[in-house]
Amino acid sequence: MITADVLDRRSDFAGLLTADGEPWHYLDTAASAQKPRAVIEAMSRALGPDYATVHRGVYGRSAQMTLGYEAARRRVAEFIGATSENEVVFVRGATEAINLVASSWGGANLRGGDRIMLSTLEHHSNIVPWQMLAERTGAEIDVCPLTEDDRIDLDALEAMLTERHKIVSLAHVSNVLGSVLDVRRAADLAHSVGAKILLDGCQAAPRMVLDMAAFDCDFYAFSGHKLYGPTGIGVLWAREDLLDAMPPYQGGGSMIDKVTFAKTTYAPPPQRFEAGTPMITEAIALHAAIDYVDALGPDRLFAHESALANKLREELRNINSVRLFGPDESAGIVSFAMEGVHPHDLGTILDEENVAIRAGHHCAQPLMEHLGVPATARASFGLYNDESDIAALLRGIERTQRIFG
């Protein structure tokens, strides 16, 4: 049953209308979520009457902005079930978070002959940084296959893991397939051979309850803009003991203890990993986004978006020319292909109908190769979507069938 109780918030999102005031059927939330009014207002205040830099000024407004910035860190820690705000590092996005771990922790801990475990469905941001690390260190990469319904095959992972594996890095939710990882089992398997585990939580953070203690992972990364917050900010969570042992990722202001030309000593985490002027206004807006999502309840959002995805899959199964990808139960994401129609052509026609989907390889080219297609069409739901968006998508697909005969 599709839950309509959260959809009275649709009016909070000015981006869901066209320039002519018509409904815009936005089905690309997996790429980036629309922003509620509360987030826009929080960022506007932070950029305007409240603005000052943080951590450096002795004047009152700087002190207030510093309090706001650090309050955002505490809010993130609370939202994800972290033990301490000192485990929360603000970064530019999940891509930087993964690069930070690969460069800092990986550079300090991996050597030639060590192994890195990924999976077939990973986003390029969870592939390329590890490849770069492997090239520098001589480590090697293994790829866990998928099950028949396109989930990460944890039975295969268990069989493949060895004591040479030092890091396992997997998507919590696939950005293409919507498949959800059993994170606790994955963490237990990694730890059973002494490996650390990183989870890419970009698609999970906007629609699932996060609990770092329950997950028992070592690193967790997500971006702000998919969580109804601004671009230019993301979060790396890591166990405090791991952060304490990691060298800096970048050098500059704010991340130091004392600088001389002879030697520099570094600040403790998380400041050690936040060189330069931080994402001040973005952090404050992320705080507002988390408050917004938390008030609605991530568990309710997951149920709502999953129900929409299930409804769309049911409708698409009735169209002979459509091939569906991924498991029947998905976290608000549906990828498909139409016989004889390139996803880009479908996306263009849908745009003429005020329907926005994603068309392409979704930064997951190895997964496309596994699926045997160059690209897919992807519809992804947010808290503001309802059955009218599905109806508009289906009308656009019917028009595309008529055009392509």
C-alpha positions, 0 to 999 in steps of 0.5 A: 500500500502506498503511504500518502501521509508524508506527501502533504509536504510536496508543497515544501519543494518549489523545484517540483513546478515548471517555469510555467507553474505546471507539475514537474514529475521529478524521478531522479532523486537518486542523482540529487534530491530536490530541496525543501523550503526549510533547507533553502531558508537555512542556507539563505540565513547562513549566507546572509545575516548570520554569515561569518567564518568559523573557528578563527574570529573572536567577534560575536558573529564568528563565535555564533557561526562556529557554534552552528557549524559544530552543532551540525556535526553533533546533529549528524552524529545523532542522526547516524548513531555515532558514539561521538561527534569526533567520529564525523568528518565533513567533506565535499561529498561521498566521493571525497570521503572514499578518496580520503579513506583510500589515500589516508588509511589505505596509504598507511595500511596497504602494501604489495600483495594485500587485497581490496574487495569490491562488488560488481554493482559499485559506483565509480566513486567506490571503484576508482579511488581503490584502483588508484590506491592499488596502483600506488601500493601494489595491492590487488582488487577482487570483485564480489559477484551478484546473485541472480536477482542482482544483490551482492552475493554474500555467500560468494563474498564469504568464500572469496575473503582471505586474510590478505584482504585489508578492506571491503568497500560496498554500497549499502544500497545500489544506485542503479538497482536499489538492492539493499545490502545486509550490512551486518553480515557483510561487516561480520564477514570482513571482520572475520578475516581481519579486514576493515569495511567501508559502506557507501551510504549515498542511497541509504542515508536519505531513506533508511534508519542509520545506526553505526553501532548496529552496522558494526562497520568501520567507515561510512560515507554519504553525500548531503545533496541526496539527503535533501541538503545542499551540494558541496558537503558530505560526511565520512564517519569512521571509528575514532581509533581509526581516525586517530591513527590516520595521517592527514589527507590534505594540508593547510589551515585549520588541520594543524596543531603547530607549524614551524619550517622545521616541523608541523604537528596536526590537530586531532580528528576530525579537524585533522581532515578538514583543511582550509575554510570548511563548508560552513553554510552547507553544514548548517543547511545539512543540519536543516535537511536532517531535521526535516527528514528525521521529523518525517521518519526515515522508516516511513520514507523507505516504506513510501518510496519502496511502495512506489518502486513496487507499483512502478515495477508492476506496471512495467511488467505489463509492457512487453518491450520493457526489461526490468533490472534488479530485485523485486524489492528495491529501495525506491529505485527502478532501472529498466530498458525498452527494446529498440529505444536508447535510454537517452531517447526515452529520457528526451521524450519524457522531458517533453512530458515534464517527466525527469528520469536518469538515462545512462550508465549511472557511473556504474559501467562495470555493472552495465557490462554485467547486465549486458546493456550500455545504459539503462533508464532509471526512475528514482523516488523521493518523499515528494513523489506519488502515483501521479508521477508514475502515471506521467511516466507511463504516459511518456513510455506509451508515447515513446512506443508510438514514436518508435513503432 
